[in-house]
Amino acid sequence: MLDTKSAQHYRPGERESGSIIAADSRLAIAEQMEAFAIELRSMSDEQMQAVPSESTLLALAKKLYSARRNIDDIFGMIGFAVSPAWDIMLDLYQARAKGTEISISSACIGAACPSTTGLRWLQALEGMQLIERHQDPKDRRRTTVTLTEKGWLHTAQALKFHMKN
């Protein structure tokens, strides 16, 4: 294998251990690098994915656990981070960022729960002043739901906990 320390400091014509690095040594290194490049090109995207170490998985678990507790604190409700309410907030956050509107029925679908449960969570979020309902001016049968400024800020603050190390 190539000694990266000596390769990093090599300059053509430099002496190493009292002799100039031979052309055939450079050729051997070039052949090893070419073989490595060919091997890399033959690997699928799936094979190229890094396998996380146990310490990486442990750090991720710690980060997710901590983020959930912080999300619960931000919204003032134990279990908020694992409730359909959090899914609703994430769905509405994305919709607002894209400039789209979400109907009440779509919000319930996005919560991945029965519609009655979704409706109860929408009512609770509205009571917490995190979301608001609007009648669709184009279709009076349809009601949309959006994040309030408070809902937007709380969700953004909560998402930042997932970004921290």
Secondary structure in CASP SS format (residue, H / E / C, confidence):
PFRMAT SS
TARGET T0000
AUTHOR 0000-0000-0000
METHOD secondary structure of the structure
MODEL  1
M C 1.00
L C 1.00
D C 1.00
T H 1.00
K H 1.00
S H 1.00
A H 1.00
Q H 1.00
H H 1.00
Y C 1.00
R C 1.00
P C 1.00
G C 1.00
E C 1.00
R E 1.00
E E 1.00
S C 1.00
G C 1.00
S E 1.00
I E 1.00
I C 1.00
A C 1.00
A H 1.00
D H 1.00
S H 1.00
R H 1.00
L H 1.00
A H 1.00
I H 1.00
A H 1.00
E H 1.00
Q H 1.00
M H 1.00
E H 1.00
A H 1.00
F H 1.00
A H 1.00
I H 1.00
E H 1.00
L H 1.00
R H 1.00
S H 1.00
M C 1.00
S C 1.00
D H 1.00
E H 1.00
Q H 1.00
M H 1.00
Q C 1.00
A C 1.00
V C 1.00
P C 1.00
S C 1.00
E H 1.00
S H 1.00
T H 1.00
L H 1.00
L H 1.00
A H 1.00
L H 1.00
A H 1.00
K H 1.00
K H 1.00
L H 1.00
Y H 1.00
S H 1.00
A H 1.00
R H 1.00
R H 1.00
N H 1.00
I H 1.00
D H 1.00
D H 1.00
I H 1.00
F H 1.00
G C 1.00
M C 1.00
I C 1.00
G C 1.00
F H 1.00
A H 1.00
V H 1.00
S C 1.00
P H 1.00
A H 1.00
W H 1.00
D H 1.00
I H 1.00
M H 1.00
L H 1.00
D H 1.00
L H 1.00
Y H 1.00
Q H 1.00
A H 1.00
R H 1.00
A H 1.00
K H 1.00
G C 1.00
T C 1.00
E C 1.00
I E 1.00
S E 1.00
I H 1.00
S H 1.00
S H 1.00
A H 1.00
C H 1.00
I H 1.00
G H 1.00
A C 1.00
A C 1.00
C C 1.00
P C 1.00
S H 1.00
T H 1.00
T H 1.00
G H 1.00
L H 1.00
R H 1.00
W H 1.00
L H 1.00
Q H 1.00
A H 1.00
L H 1.00
E H 1.00
G H 1.00
M C 1.00
Q C 1.00
L C 1.00
I E 1.00
E E 1.00
R E 1.00
H E 1.00
Q E 1.00
D C 1.00
P C 1.00
K C 1.00
D C 1.00
R C 1.00
R C 1.00
R C 1.00
T E 1.00
T E 1.00
V E 1.00
T E 1.00
L E 1.00
T C 1.00
E H 1.00
K H 1.00
G H 1.00
W H 1.00
L H 1.00
H H 1.00
T H 1.00
A H 1.00
Q H 1.00
A H 1.00
L H 1.00
K H 1.00
F H 1.00
H H 1.00
M H 1.00
K C 1.00
N C 1.00
END
